[in-house]
Amino acid sequence: MVKLDLHGMRYEDARRTVDKLANTYWKWGPEDEADIITGHSPTMREMVVEILEEYSIEYSIGGPLGVDDSFIRI
């Protein structure tokens, strides 16, 4: 499983990094998973969700139970 830690990263850098991951994800296929660690920043989380939706990538916030909102699983 790939883990991408955006916690503490500037928004501009995080946007480029998630965009690159989303492009790579298209090559993996939906059977592979990755965790994108956003920390507890609603702005960071919203930015990541926006990018994932642009690429039509399915995601869940906080894993299967949704109790930990500090990461997004794709």
N, CA, C and O of each residue as an XYZ file, in Angstrom:
296
protein
N       0.842     -1.175      0.000
C       0.000      0.000      0.000
C       0.895      1.248      0.000
O       1.877      1.331      0.737
N       0.530      2.192     -0.831
C       1.255      3.454     -0.921
C       0.736      4.392      0.162
O      -0.469      4.451      0.403
N       1.630      5.123      0.813
C       1.230      6.148      1.787
C       1.844      7.466      1.348
O       3.051      7.568      1.127
N       0.999      8.458      1.229
C       1.432      9.787      0.839
C       1.113     10.728      1.990
O      -0.056     10.932      2.318
N       2.139     11.304      2.608
C       1.956     12.163      3.779
C       2.020     13.626      3.364
O       3.086     14.130      3.010
N       0.878     14.308      3.407
C       0.797     15.720      3.049
C       0.833     16.619      4.278
O       0.897     17.842      4.160
N       0.791     16.011      5.450
C       0.744     16.773      6.696
C       1.941     17.716      6.780
O       3.086     17.268      6.709
N       1.689     19.013      6.931
C       2.752     19.996      7.038
C       3.255     20.519      5.704
O       4.119     21.395      5.671
N       2.728     19.998      4.603
C       3.165     20.424      3.270
C       2.376     21.671      2.856
O       1.213     21.824      3.229
N       3.004     22.552      2.091
C       2.295     23.717      1.561
C       1.222     23.246      0.574
O       1.400     22.236     -0.106
N       0.119     23.975      0.499
C      -1.007     23.572     -0.338
C      -0.617     23.426     -1.805
O      -1.052     22.487     -2.472
N       0.201     24.347     -2.309
C       0.599     24.274     -3.721
C       1.398     22.995     -3.998
O       1.196     22.332     -5.016
N       2.312     22.659     -3.070
C       3.109     21.444     -3.230
C       2.233     20.197     -3.079
O       2.403     19.217     -3.805
N       1.310     20.246     -2.142
C       0.418     19.111     -1.919
C      -0.458     18.871     -3.145
O      -0.687     17.727     -3.536
N      -0.945     19.950     -3.746
C      -1.786     19.814     -4.947
C      -1.027     19.111     -6.066
O      -1.564     18.204     -6.701
N       0.209     19.516     -6.311
C       1.015     18.879     -7.363
C       1.283     17.409     -7.030
O       1.243     16.550     -7.911
N       1.553     17.130     -5.769
C       1.863     15.765     -5.349
C       0.654     14.851     -5.511
O       0.789     13.722     -5.982
N      -0.528     15.330     -5.125
C      -1.746     14.516     -5.260
C      -2.102     14.343     -6.729
O      -2.552     13.272     -7.136
N      -1.908     15.375     -7.517
C      -2.167     15.275     -8.951
C      -1.278     14.196     -9.573
O      -1.734     13.401    -10.394
N      -0.017     14.179     -9.175
C       0.914     13.164     -9.680
C       0.486     11.764     -9.230
O       0.533     10.819    -10.016
N       0.068     11.631     -7.968
C      -0.411     10.341     -7.463
C      -1.650      9.894     -8.232
O      -1.777      8.718     -8.571
N      -2.562     10.821     -8.509
C      -3.790     10.475     -9.233
C      -3.461      9.976    -10.637
O      -4.077      9.025    -11.119
N      -2.504     10.606    -11.287
C      -2.080     10.142    -12.610
C      -1.478      8.747    -12.532
O      -1.737      7.911    -13.398
N      -0.681      8.491    -11.507
C      -0.076      7.178    -11.311
C      -1.148      6.139    -10.996
O      -1.060      4.996    -11.445
N      -2.154      6.535    -10.228
C      -3.227      5.623     -9.834
C      -3.927      5.045    -11.059
O      -4.339      3.886    -11.047
N      -4.062      5.837    -12.105
C      -4.696      5.338    -13.326
C      -3.930      4.143    -13.890
O      -4.522      3.265    -14.517
N      -2.620      4.109    -13.668
C      -1.813      2.990    -14.159
C      -1.957      1.758    -13.273
O      -1.877      0.627    -13.754
N      -2.172      1.983    -11.958
C      -2.289      0.856    -11.038
C      -3.577      0.096    -11.255
O      -3.578     -1.132    -11.347
N      -4.663      0.819    -11.335
C      -5.975      0.204    -11.372
C      -6.596      0.251     -9.992
O      -5.889      0.407     -8.996
N      -7.906      0.118     -9.924
C      -8.625      0.285     -8.661
C      -8.395     -0.822     -7.631
O      -8.848     -0.694     -6.494
N      -7.709     -1.897     -7.994
C      -7.490     -2.966     -7.018
C      -6.393     -2.612     -6.014
O      -6.292     -3.256     -4.970
N      -5.576     -1.610     -6.305
C      -4.529     -1.179     -5.396
C      -5.038     -0.019     -4.547
O      -5.878      0.766     -4.987
N      -4.512      0.079     -3.315
C      -4.946      1.123     -2.401
C      -3.794      2.043     -2.048
O      -2.624      1.669     -2.131
N      -4.153      3.251     -1.654
C      -3.176      4.212     -1.156
C      -3.847      5.033     -0.066
O      -5.045      5.306     -0.139
N      -3.085      5.424      0.936
C      -3.564      6.331      1.967
C      -2.911      7.686      1.742
O      -1.695      7.785      1.584
N      -3.727      8.718      1.730
C      -3.239     10.081      1.626
C      -3.469     10.723      2.983
O      -4.611     10.962      3.376
N      -2.395     11.000      3.695
C      -2.488     11.557      5.038
C      -2.593     13.072      4.917
O      -1.692     13.736      4.406
N      -3.719     13.602      5.401
C      -3.980     15.041      5.290
C      -3.831     15.757      6.621
O      -3.828     16.988      6.653
N      -3.709     15.033      7.707
C      -3.779     15.666      9.021
C      -5.230     16.044      9.267
O      -6.133     15.484      8.645
N      -5.458     16.981     10.161
C      -6.841     17.346     10.497
C      -7.259     18.661      9.841
O      -8.190     19.318     10.307
N      -6.575     19.048      8.760
C      -6.891     20.290      8.053
C      -8.062     20.076      7.096
O      -7.941     19.331      6.124
N      -9.192     20.726      7.367
C     -10.320     20.601      6.438
C      -9.976     21.131      5.041
O     -10.466     20.599      4.045
N      -9.150     22.160      4.958
C      -8.774     22.724      3.662
C      -7.968     21.720      2.849
O      -8.207     21.553      1.653
N      -7.015     21.051      3.494
C      -6.197     20.045      2.804
C      -7.076     18.886      2.346
O      -6.951     18.404      1.220
N      -7.963     18.448      3.231
C      -8.848     17.326      2.906
C      -9.744     17.692      1.716
O      -9.907     16.885      0.801
N     -10.324     18.891      1.717
C     -11.199     19.323      0.621
C     -10.437     19.404     -0.697
O     -10.967     19.043     -1.748
N      -9.194     19.876     -0.643
C      -8.384     19.976     -1.847
C      -8.125     18.586     -2.436
O      -8.241     18.387     -3.645
N      -7.773     17.629     -1.574
C      -7.504     16.267     -2.038
C      -8.767     15.654     -2.634
O      -8.712     15.039     -3.699
N      -9.891     15.812     -1.968
C     -11.158     15.268     -2.465
C     -11.498     15.869     -3.825
O     -11.945     15.158     -4.724
N     -11.289     17.167     -3.979
C     -11.557     17.832     -5.254
C     -10.732     17.210     -6.385
O     -11.255     16.958     -7.471
N      -9.455     16.968     -6.129
C      -8.586     16.368     -7.152
C      -9.031     14.949     -7.471
O      -9.107     14.567     -8.639
N      -9.326     14.166     -6.438
C      -9.757     12.783     -6.660
C     -11.048     12.738     -7.469
O     -11.214     11.874     -8.330
N     -11.955     13.660     -7.196
C     -13.204     13.693     -7.940
C     -12.979     14.122     -9.392
O     -13.690     13.664    -10.286
N     -12.001     14.993     -9.633
C     -11.667     15.371    -11.004
C     -11.230     14.154    -11.817
O     -11.511     14.061    -13.012
N     -10.543     13.225    -11.158
C     -10.065     12.016    -11.820
C     -11.056     10.849    -11.694
O     -10.770      9.749    -12.167
N     -12.195     11.073    -11.074
C     -13.214     10.032    -10.839
C     -12.637      8.840    -10.079
O     -12.934      7.688    -10.396
N     -11.816      9.125     -9.081
C     -11.219      8.080     -8.247
C     -12.068      7.922     -6.995
O     -12.345      8.893     -6.291
N     -12.474      6.693     -6.727
C     -13.261      6.417     -5.525
C     -12.370      6.554     -4.300
O     -11.188      6.212     -4.338
N     -12.946      7.057     -3.214
C     -12.177      7.287     -1.990
C     -13.090      7.149     -0.779
O     -14.315      7.186     -0.895
N     -12.476      6.991      0.366
C     -13.203      7.056      1.629
C     -12.353      7.864      2.599
O     -11.128      7.747      2.624
N     -13.016      8.670      3.383
C     -12.315      9.479      4.378
C     -12.282      8.696      5.673
O     -13.326      8.343      6.222
N     -11.076      8.422      6.162
C     -10.932      7.752      7.445
C     -11.083      6.247      7.412
O     -11.322      5.644      8.458
N     -10.957      5.633      6.294
C     -11.029      4.182      6.220
C     -12.456      3.672      6.276
O     -13.401      4.452      6.152
N     -12.621      2.378      6.462
C     -13.946      1.772      6.354
C     -14.951      2.273      7.395
O     -16.144      2.354      7.104
N     -14.489      2.607      8.599
C     -15.416      3.052      9.635
C     -15.577      4.570      9.663
O     -16.501      5.078     10.297
N     -14.702      5.291      8.995
C     -14.794      6.735      8.921
C     -14.549      7.458     10.230
O     -14.999      8.590     10.408
N     -13.833      6.811     11.159
C     -13.627      7.427     12.472
C     -12.393      8.320     12.539
O     -12.308      9.171     13.425
N     -11.453      8.154     11.645
C     -10.229      8.945     11.657
C     -10.186      9.787     10.395
O      -9.909      9.272      9.312
N     -10.460     11.086     10.525
C     -10.546     11.936      9.349
C      -9.189     12.530      8.934
O      -9.142     13.491      8.167
N      -8.101     11.964      9.436
C      -6.775     12.495      9.111
C      -6.167     11.878      7.862
O      -5.044     12.217      7.489
N      -6.901     10.966      7.206
C      -6.393     10.379      5.963
C      -7.557     10.037      5.037
O      -8.709      9.913      5.453
N      -7.202      9.891      3.774
C      -8.167      9.506      2.749
C      -7.614      8.258      2.076
O      -6.450      8.233      1.677
N      -8.427      7.237      1.949
C      -8.006      5.992      1.301
C      -8.596      5.935     -0.087
O      -9.793      6.137     -0.292
N      -7.706      5.649     -1.054
C      -8.181      5.449     -2.432
C      -7.893      4.018     -2.842
O      -8.208      3.623     -3.964
